[in-house]
Every structure is written in structure tokens, then in C-alpha cells.
Amino acid sequence: MQTESGDPAAPIDPGLARLISDFKAAVRSAVDLIVQSGIPRPASNAAWAMNGIKQLGMLEGGVRYFKHGFGCEVALPSGVVDFDFGKYGEIDQFDCHRLRSFAGARLTHYGFAGTPGLEEAYRAALRSGAIKHAGTD
């Protein structure tokens, strides 16, 4: 299930906060590159799914992309980022699996010895309200 940032005053593991911030920055870079490459930013996830672009292709600078359902995987020079567009074209949503994939071998850079530590920090952030399920108030 997709989540998004919640209460900025709620406690969150500092490594998880950095990982979320880095992930969101990479998604913004990927979307900027998509638009610079002549692919319009979608107004909704359905518009993305139905836009008719090739499933596999290259963006400006020879950057590879893979379009899937409501999302896209972009192989940025800094690393691969995989994301979904939200119902209204939002790009600020994430889930634990995508954060883990984005971190890859750099998981220890964020202070996690492995996936279980990241998953526990993620669940704790949900409990504290620092992140919330997308579309909730």
C-alpha cells in the first residue's frame, strides 16, 4: 500500500527520513527527465497507464525507462528509482518495498543492517503518524 509523508512533528527514524527524502528527490528528477524527453506529465495514474508510450525506452541522455501500470522505473545515473503516479498524478507516494529497492546496497548508509530494520522503522513511522497511507487525512 502506498504511503506519503504525514505529521512532520511525529517521530521518525532519521535514516528512514533521509531515505524517504532521497527517494522523493530521485522521483522528482526522474519525472523532470520524462517531461524533458517530450513525455507529458500525466494528470492521473490512469492517464499515465493509457498514454501510449513504449513500455521500454530511452529518455534524454540515454537514460533507460520501463513503464508499468501506473508507474515507471527509471535508471538514473545515481541509481534506479521505481514509482507510481498517484490518482491525481502525484509523485510523492512511496512504499517500503520501493524504498528498499531504491536503497539497494546502500541500506547501511541509511543506518539499517538489513531489510527487517527498515521494515520495523517503516511500521514505527506509520504508528507515530510520521507517514500515513496515501489518501488519508
C-alpha positions as CSV (number, residue, x, y, z in Angstrom):
1,M,0.0,0.0,0.0
2,Q,1.3,3.4,-0.9
3,T,2.1,5.9,1.8
4,E,3.0,9.6,2.0
5,S,4.5,11.9,4.5
6,G,2.4,12.6,7.5
7,D,2.8,14.8,10.6
8,P,6.2,16.5,10.4
9,A,6.3,16.7,14.2
10,A,5.8,12.9,14.6
11,P,8.9,10.8,15.5
12,I,10.6,9.0,12.6
13,D,13.9,7.1,12.4
14,P,16.5,9.6,11.0
15,G,17.8,7.1,8.4
16,L,14.2,6.4,7.2
17,A,13.6,10.2,6.9
18,R,16.8,10.6,4.8
19,L,15.8,7.6,2.7
20,I,12.3,9.0,2.0
21,S,13.8,12.4,1.2
22,D,16.4,10.9,-1.2
23,F,13.7,8.7,-2.8
24,K,11.4,11.6,-3.4
25,A,14.2,13.7,-4.9
26,A,15.1,10.8,-7.3
27,V,11.4,10.6,-8.3
28,R,11.3,14.3,-9.0
29,S,14.5,14.0,-11.1
30,A,13.0,11.1,-13.0
31,V,9.7,12.9,-13.7
32,D,11.6,16.0,-14.8
33,L,13.7,13.9,-17.2
34,I,10.5,12.2,-18.5
35,V,9.0,15.6,-19.3
36,Q,12.3,17.0,-20.8
37,S,12.2,13.9,-23.0
38,G,8.9,15.0,-24.5
39,I,6.5,12.8,-22.5
40,P,3.8,14.8,-20.9
41,R,3.4,14.6,-17.1
42,P,0.1,12.8,-16.5
43,A,-2.8,14.4,-14.7
44,S,-3.7,11.0,-13.2
45,N,-2.4,7.5,-12.9
46,A,-5.0,6.3,-15.5
47,A,-3.7,9.0,-17.9
48,W,-0.2,7.5,-17.4
49,A,-1.3,4.0,-17.9
50,M,-3.1,4.9,-21.2
51,N,-0.6,7.4,-22.6
52,G,0.5,5.1,-25.4
53,I,4.3,5.4,-25.0
54,K,6.5,2.4,-25.4
55,Q,6.9,0.2,-22.4
56,L,10.7,0.2,-22.7
57,G,12.6,3.2,-24.0
58,M,15.3,5.8,-23.6
59,L,15.0,9.3,-22.1
60,E,17.3,12.3,-22.7
61,G,20.9,11.4,-22.0
62,G,20.4,7.7,-22.8
63,V,18.6,7.0,-19.5
64,R,16.5,3.8,-19.7
65,Y,12.9,3.7,-18.5
66,F,10.4,0.9,-18.0
67,K,6.7,1.9,-18.0
68,H,4.4,-0.4,-15.9
69,G,0.8,0.1,-15.0
70,F,0.5,3.3,-13.0
71,G,4.3,3.7,-12.7
72,C,7.7,3.8,-14.1
73,E,11.2,2.6,-13.3
74,V,13.9,5.0,-14.4
75,A,17.6,4.1,-14.3
76,L,19.1,7.5,-13.3
77,P,22.9,7.8,-13.2
78,S,22.6,8.0,-9.4
79,G,20.6,4.7,-9.3
80,V,17.3,3.1,-10.2
81,V,14.1,4.6,-8.9
82,D,10.7,2.9,-9.3
83,F,7.5,4.8,-8.5
84,D,3.8,5.1,-9.3
85,F,1.8,8.1,-10.2
86,G,-1.0,8.8,-7.7
87,K,-4.7,9.1,-8.5
88,Y,-4.2,12.8,-9.5
89,G,-0.7,12.4,-10.9
90,E,1.0,12.9,-7.5
91,I,4.6,11.7,-7.3
92,D,5.2,12.0,-3.5
93,Q,3.9,8.5,-2.6
94,F,6.1,5.5,-1.6
95,D,6.0,2.1,0.0
96,C,8.6,0.1,2.0
97,H,9.4,-2.2,-0.9
98,R,10.2,0.7,-3.2
99,L,12.3,2.4,-0.6
100,R,14.3,-0.9,-0.1
101,S,14.8,-1.3,-3.8
102,F,15.9,2.3,-4.2
103,A,18.4,2.0,-1.3
104,G,19.8,-1.3,-2.6
105,A,23.3,-1.9,-1.4
106,R,23.3,1.5,0.3
107,L,20.8,0.3,3.0
108,T,23.6,0.6,5.6
109,H,24.2,4.2,4.5
110,Y,20.7,4.9,6.0
111,G,21.6,3.1,9.2
112,F,19.8,-0.2,8.5
113,A,21.7,-3.5,8.8
114,G,19.1,-5.2,6.6
115,T,15.5,-5.3,5.4
116,P,14.0,-6.2,8.8
117,G,15.4,-3.0,10.4
118,L,14.0,-0.9,7.6
119,E,10.6,-2.6,7.8
120,E,10.4,-2.0,11.6
121,A,11.3,1.7,11.2
122,Y,8.7,2.0,8.5
123,R,6.0,0.4,10.7
124,A,7.0,2.6,13.6
125,A,6.7,5.7,11.3
126,L,3.2,4.6,10.4
127,R,2.3,4.1,14.0
128,S,3.6,7.5,15.0
129,G,1.9,9.3,12.1
130,A,5.1,10.4,10.5
131,I,4.0,8.7,7.4
132,K,0.4,7.7,6.5
133,H,-1.5,5.6,4.0
134,A,-1.9,7.7,0.8
135,G,-5.3,9.4,0.5
136,T,-6.0,9.6,4.3
137,D,-6.3,12.8,6.3
